[in-house]
Amino acid sequence: MLSVDELTDRLIDLSFAEDIGDGDHTTLCCIPEDAMGKSRLLIKEEGILAGVEVAKEVFRRFDADMEVEVKIEDGAKVRPGDVAMVVSGRIRSLLQTERLMLNIMQRMSGIATMTNKYVERLAGTGTRVLDTRKTTPGMRMLEKQAVKIGGGCNHRIGLFDMILLKDNHVDFSGGIANAINRCHDYLKAKGLDLKIEIEVRNFDELQQVLDCGGVDRIMLDNFSVPDTKKAVELVAGKYETESSGGITFDTIRDYAECGVDFISVGALTHSVKGLDMSFKAC
């Protein structure tokens, strides 16, 4: 399995390949090879900054001679007019790295900003907000990193680091008990130690899980607020609980006040707006 750093390196290489191709002919035609300069990352919108460390790696991998002066670190609150970093080096390098750096930082900062709003909405409840696998292909590690920078928690990274028995798994397995029992047989046979979560759609399925046992967390899928409160009372601390499905910023606190441990929100990554910023000569 590739590490986070290896996946990031591959993303950067692919991004440069699709953007630059056989050469940035606009830059090459009008900027002398030895011309030097500086650019600053200017913040144009209030939010949470994320992606600084990845941006430094973008610059380093393209041109190791580029110098990055970080003025604002990941996780900081930023406002219009703030300068997050100043980068010095060959002007050709500044121009060719600009768009990839901005694409990453705007996306990550938008996710961190959105996540932080949800985290603040849950303040005092003890409930933690989770991301999902509804991420941009190839950018999952960076997007999940941005969720953490914004104060949220990561759910499973992929299909490899946790067992999550969802409705289709249960249906194709022939029921709750079959799915859970097969899960334990598989983990034992493979010598794996993975947490087990199972999704339930109604109180009948919830009771089946409680009768069967053998899980770490129960996901309450598309439960109403009153039903969530009742379900949490039935679980009564036996397992972790997670609410999921159709929960919005306006309703998330109501679910949290039912006592669930986690609430997963796909909107943290699948439809977020990037934070406005620009990279300008200085």
C-alpha positions as CSV (number, residue, x, y, z in Angstrom):
1,M,0.0,0.0,0.0
2,L,1.3,3.4,-0.9
3,S,2.1,5.9,1.9
4,V,0.5,9.4,2.1
5,D,3.7,10.9,0.8
6,E,3.9,8.5,-2.1
7,L,0.3,9.2,-3.1
8,T,0.9,13.0,-2.8
9,D,4.0,12.7,-5.0
10,R,2.1,10.8,-7.7
11,L,-0.7,13.4,-7.6
12,I,1.8,16.2,-8.1
13,D,3.6,14.4,-10.9
14,L,0.3,13.7,-12.7
15,S,-0.9,17.2,-12.2
16,F,2.2,18.7,-13.7
17,A,2.0,16.3,-16.6
18,E,-1.6,17.2,-17.5
19,D,-1.0,21.0,-17.0
20,I,2.4,21.6,-18.6
21,G,2.6,18.8,-21.2
22,D,5.5,19.4,-23.5
23,G,6.1,22.9,-22.1
24,D,4.5,26.1,-20.8
25,H,5.0,27.9,-24.1
26,T,3.4,31.2,-22.9
27,T,6.0,31.4,-20.1
28,L,8.9,30.1,-22.2
29,C,8.3,32.6,-25.0
30,C,8.4,35.7,-22.9
31,I,10.3,35.1,-19.7
32,P,14.1,34.8,-19.8
33,E,15.5,31.6,-18.3
34,D,17.6,33.3,-15.7
35,A,15.0,35.9,-14.6
36,M,14.3,35.9,-10.9
37,G,11.3,37.1,-8.9
38,K,8.9,36.8,-6.0
39,S,5.2,36.0,-5.7
40,R,2.9,36.2,-2.7
41,L,-0.1,34.1,-1.8
42,L,-2.8,36.6,-1.1
43,I,-5.9,35.6,0.8
44,K,-9.2,37.1,-0.6
45,E,-11.8,35.4,1.6
46,E,-12.2,34.6,5.3
47,G,-11.7,31.0,6.2
48,I,-9.3,28.3,7.5
49,L,-6.0,27.9,5.7
50,A,-4.9,24.4,4.6
51,G,-2.4,23.0,2.2
52,V,0.7,25.0,3.1
53,E,2.8,21.9,3.5
54,V,1.6,20.4,0.3
55,A,2.3,23.6,-1.5
56,K,5.9,23.6,-0.3
57,E,6.2,20.1,-1.7
58,V,4.8,21.3,-5.1
59,F,7.4,24.0,-5.3
60,R,10.2,21.7,-4.1
61,R,9.5,18.9,-6.6
62,F,9.3,21.4,-9.5
63,D,12.4,23.4,-8.7
64,A,14.4,22.7,-5.5
65,D,16.0,26.2,-5.7
66,M,12.6,27.9,-4.9
67,E,12.5,29.5,-1.5
68,V,9.3,29.5,0.5
69,E,8.7,31.9,3.4
70,V,5.6,30.7,5.2
71,K,3.8,33.5,7.1
72,I,0.6,31.7,8.1
73,E,0.5,28.0,8.9
74,D,-2.1,25.3,8.2
75,G,-5.1,25.6,10.5
76,A,-5.0,29.3,11.0
77,K,-7.9,31.6,10.5
78,V,-7.3,33.9,7.6
79,R,-9.0,37.1,6.3
80,P,-8.9,39.1,3.1
81,G,-5.6,40.8,2.7
82,D,-3.5,38.3,4.6
83,V,-0.4,37.0,2.9
84,A,0.1,33.3,3.6
85,M,3.5,32.9,2.0
86,V,6.1,34.5,-0.2
87,V,7.9,32.4,-2.7
88,S,11.2,33.4,-4.4
89,G,13.0,31.9,-7.4
90,R,13.0,31.6,-11.1
91,I,10.0,33.5,-12.6
92,R,9.5,30.6,-14.9
93,S,9.1,28.3,-12.0
94,L,6.8,30.7,-10.2
95,L,4.5,30.8,-13.2
96,Q,4.5,27.1,-13.9
97,T,3.7,26.1,-10.3
98,E,1.1,28.7,-9.7
99,R,-2.1,26.9,-10.8
100,L,-1.3,23.5,-9.2
101,M,-0.5,25.2,-5.9
102,L,-3.7,27.3,-6.0
103,N,-5.8,24.3,-7.0
104,I,-4.6,22.3,-4.1
105,M,-4.7,25.1,-1.5
106,Q,-8.0,26.6,-2.5
107,R,-9.6,23.1,-2.4
108,M,-8.0,22.1,0.9
109,S,-8.8,25.5,2.5
110,G,-12.4,25.3,1.3
111,I,-12.8,21.9,3.0
112,A,-11.0,23.0,6.2
113,T,-13.3,26.0,6.3
114,M,-16.5,24.0,5.8
115,T,-15.4,21.4,8.3
116,N,-14.6,24.1,10.9
117,K,-18.1,25.5,10.6
118,Y,-19.6,22.1,11.3
119,V,-17.2,21.5,14.2
120,E,-18.2,24.9,15.8
121,R,-21.9,24.0,15.2
122,L,-21.3,20.9,17.4
123,A,-19.4,22.6,20.1
124,G,-20.3,21.4,23.6
125,T,-22.1,18.2,22.4
126,G,-19.3,15.7,22.5
127,T,-20.3,14.6,19.0
128,R,-17.5,14.5,16.3
129,V,-18.0,15.2,12.6
130,L,-16.6,12.6,10.2
131,D,-15.8,12.8,6.5
132,T,-16.7,10.1,3.9
133,R,-15.3,8.5,0.8
134,K,-17.1,11.0,-1.3
135,T,-13.9,12.7,-2.4
136,T,-12.2,13.9,-5.6
137,P,-10.5,10.9,-7.3
138,G,-6.7,11.1,-6.6
139,M,-7.1,13.8,-4.0
140,R,-8.6,11.8,-1.1
141,M,-5.5,11.9,1.1
142,L,-5.3,15.7,0.8
143,E,-9.0,16.3,1.3
144,K,-9.1,14.1,4.4
145,Q,-6.0,15.9,5.7
146,A,-7.9,19.2,5.2
147,V,-10.8,17.8,7.2
148,K,-8.4,17.2,10.1
149,I,-6.9,20.7,9.7
150,G,-10.5,22.0,10.0
151,G,-11.0,20.2,13.3
152,G,-13.0,17.2,12.0
153,C,-12.2,13.5,12.1
154,N,-11.4,11.0,9.4
155,H,-13.7,8.0,8.9
156,R,-12.0,5.1,7.1
157,I,-9.5,6.3,4.5
158,G,-10.6,3.6,1.9
159,L,-11.9,0.1,1.6
160,F,-8.8,-1.3,3.3
161,D,-8.6,0.1,6.8
162,M,-12.0,-0.7,8.3
163,I,-15.0,-3.0,7.8
164,L,-18.2,-1.1,7.0
165,L,-21.1,-3.4,6.3
166,K,-23.6,-1.3,4.4
167,D,-27.1,-2.1,3.2
168,N,-25.9,-3.8,0.0
169,H,-23.4,-5.9,1.9
170,V,-26.2,-7.0,4.3
171,D,-28.7,-7.7,1.5
172,F,-26.3,-9.6,-0.7
173,S,-25.1,-11.6,2.4
174,G,-28.7,-12.7,3.3
175,G,-29.1,-10.6,6.4
176,I,-27.4,-9.0,9.4
177,A,-26.2,-12.1,11.2
178,N,-24.7,-13.6,8.0
179,A,-22.9,-10.4,7.2
180,I,-21.4,-10.1,10.7
181,N,-20.5,-13.8,11.0
182,R,-18.8,-13.9,7.6
183,C,-16.9,-10.7,8.5
184,H,-15.4,-12.4,11.6
185,D,-14.6,-15.5,9.7
186,Y,-12.8,-13.5,7.1
187,L,-10.8,-11.4,9.6
188,K,-9.7,-14.5,11.5
189,A,-8.7,-16.3,8.3
190,K,-6.7,-13.3,7.1
191,G,-5.2,-12.4,10.5
192,L,-6.6,-8.9,10.3
193,D,-7.5,-6.7,13.2
194,L,-10.0,-4.1,11.8
195,K,-12.8,-2.3,13.4
196,I,-16.3,-3.3,12.3
197,E,-19.2,-0.9,11.7
198,I,-22.6,-1.9,10.4
199,E,-25.3,0.3,8.9
200,V,-28.9,-0.2,10.0
201,R,-32.0,1.2,8.3
202,N,-34.7,0.7,10.9
203,F,-35.3,-0.5,14.4
204,D,-35.7,-4.2,13.3
205,E,-32.2,-4.2,11.9
206,L,-30.9,-2.4,15.0
207,Q,-32.3,-5.1,17.2
208,Q,-30.8,-7.8,15.0
209,V,-27.4,-6.2,15.5
210,L,-27.9,-5.9,19.2
211,D,-28.9,-9.5,19.4
212,C,-25.9,-10.7,17.2
213,G,-23.2,-8.4,18.6
214,G,-19.7,-8.5,17.3
215,V,-19.4,-4.9,16.0
216,D,-17.7,-1.7,17.2
217,R,-20.0,0.9,15.8
218,I,-23.6,1.1,14.5
219,M,-24.5,3.6,11.8
220,L,-28.0,4.9,11.9
221,D,-28.9,5.6,8.3
222,N,-31.6,8.2,7.5
223,F,-33.1,8.0,11.0
224,S,-35.2,11.0,12.1
225,V,-34.1,13.0,15.1
226,P,-36.7,11.4,17.4
227,D,-35.8,7.9,16.1
228,T,-32.1,8.7,16.6
229,K,-32.7,9.6,20.2
230,K,-34.6,6.3,20.8
231,A,-31.9,4.3,19.0
232,V,-29.1,5.8,21.1
233,E,-31.0,4.9,24.2
234,L,-31.4,1.3,23.0
235,V,-27.7,1.0,22.3
236,A,-27.0,2.5,25.7
237,G,-23.2,2.7,25.4
238,K,-22.7,-0.9,24.2
239,Y,-21.3,0.3,20.9
240,E,-20.3,3.6,19.2
241,T,-23.1,5.3,17.3
242,E,-22.9,7.2,14.1
243,S,-25.7,9.2,12.3
244,S,-25.6,9.4,8.5
245,G,-27.8,10.3,5.6
246,G,-29.4,13.7,4.7
247,I,-28.0,15.6,7.7
248,T,-27.5,19.3,7.0
249,F,-25.8,22.1,8.7
250,D,-29.2,23.3,10.0
251,T,-30.1,19.8,11.5
252,I,-26.7,18.5,12.6
253,R,-26.9,19.9,16.1
254,D,-30.3,18.3,16.7
255,Y,-28.8,14.9,15.9
256,A,-25.8,15.6,18.1
257,E,-28.0,16.4,21.0
258,C,-29.5,12.9,20.7
259,G,-26.1,11.6,22.0
260,V,-24.6,10.0,18.9
261,D,-20.8,9.7,19.0
262,F,-20.2,10.6,15.3
263,I,-22.1,12.3,12.4
264,S,-20.7,11.7,8.9
265,V,-21.2,14.5,6.4
266,G,-20.4,13.9,2.7
267,A,-20.7,17.6,2.0
268,L,-17.4,18.3,3.7
269,T,-15.7,17.1,0.6
270,H,-18.1,16.4,-2.3
271,S,-19.5,19.8,-3.0
272,V,-17.4,22.4,-1.1
273,K,-16.4,25.8,-2.6
274,G,-12.7,26.6,-2.8
275,L,-11.4,29.4,-0.7
276,D,-10.6,32.5,-2.8
277,M,-6.9,33.3,-3.0
278,S,-4.4,34.4,-5.7
279,F,-0.6,34.2,-6.3
280,K,0.7,37.6,-7.4
281,A,4.0,39.1,-8.3
282,C,5.5,41.3,-5.6
